[in-house]
């Protein structure tokens, strides 16, 4: 079978499909950067307050669940014995 070479088409690893994919990826990155400029970012103080709130609530919920786990396991041990 004879191989035909299409003129003006890159040969090898770089082909038209890769070029299209790369241009779509570059457009995606440009659009993403443009959108990130429109984001209303929190201030440092807000970030610290929200972080402390998440850590505090996570600790309280972990203690609450841990307490009930401890009480139920002790109650089940007492019930089994």
Secondary structure, DSSP 8 states (H G I E B T S, - for coil): ------TT---TT--HHHHHHHHHHHHHHHHHHHHHTT-----HHHHHHHHHHHHHHHHHHHHHHHHHHHHHHHHHHHHH-
